[in-house]
Amino acid sequence: QVQLVESGGGLVQPGGSLRLSCAASGSIFSSYAMGWFRQAPGKQRELVATITNDGRTSYVDSVRGRFTISRDNAKNTAYLQMNSLKPEDTAVYYCHPMSSGYWGQGTQVTVSS
């Protein structure tokens, strides 16, 4: 069983920054590629960024150059650094061990002036 706890969301003005964290329980964290997803009201959940267990990263076009995904396997934690935030980044953000059935409760990010 893996439990995931996302944190770091909040209200930020356009152009601001936030750093999301995803703390995972269990010893299998390092075995999974990790993904950050987001879901805006009325929209489908979308994959934002992934990081393999050896550190290779990928991003959806809309966040490339603004967001950075990282992980610390020793701390069983994944991160999403979000810079130059836009109103369209507003969503609930979730971390997810790829190809697993595990999801956290999500953390709300609201970008508004």
N, C-alpha and C positions, 0 to 999 in steps of 0.2 A: 504494500500500500504506500502510495506517495501522496503527501499533502503539499499543496502549493499556496503560498501566501504572497500576494502582490501588494506593494505599497509604493508611496511616492507621488500619487496623483494629486490633483488639486485644480484650483482656478488660477490661470495665468493670462497675462495680456499677450496679444499678438507680438511675435518677435521674442518672447521669453523662452525660458528653458525649464525643463523638469528632468529628473532622473528617477526612473522606475526601478524597483527592485523586485525580485521574485525569489523568495526563500523556499527551498524544497527540503522536505524531510526525507529520510531514507538514504540508503547507501548507493542507490543506482543512478543518482543524478548524472554522474560523469559518463554513464553509458549512452545517454540520449543526446541527440541534437536537440537544441532548444529553440522554440519559436515564440515571438511576440505577435499576438493577434489583436485586432480591435474591432469593435462593433458600435457603429453609430445608430441612433434611433431610426427605426424603419429601414435599416440596411442590413445586408448579410455580414457575418463576421468575415474579416479579411486578414490574410497573412501580411504582416508588416516587415518582419525581419527574421532571419534564422542564423544560428551559429552551430557549427558541428562540434563534436566533442574534442576535436583538435584545433578549433578556433577559426575555421573558415566561415566567412559571413556572406549573406546575401540580403538584398533589400528590394522592396517594391519601389517602382520608379518614383512614386509621389513623395517618398521620404529619403531617397538616396541623397547623400551629401548633407543632410540635416540630422539624421538619427544615427546612433552608433550602438550596436548590440555587443555585449561582452559577457563573460562568465568567469566565475572563480570556483573551480571545482573543489578546492579545499574548503570553501565555505558553503558549498551546495547552493550557490546563488547566481542568478542571471540578472543582467541589468539592461536597461534601455535608456541611453542618454538622448534626450530630445531637445534640439536647439532650433531657433528660428521658427517657433511654433506658429501655426496658422489656425484660423477658426475651423477649417475643414479637418483638422486633426482631432477635434472634439469627439470623444468616444469613450467607451469602457475598454480598457486594455487588459488583456489576459496573457499569461505565459502558459506554455504548453510543451511538455516533452513530446517531440514529434513522433508520430506513429504509436502513441500511447492513448489510453482512455482518460488521462488525468487532466483536470482543469482546476484552476483556482477560482476565487470569487470575483476577481477582477478589481481594477482600480479606476475611478472616474478621472478623466482628464477633460477639462473645459478650458477652451481658449476663447477669451472674450474681453472686449474693452468695457 
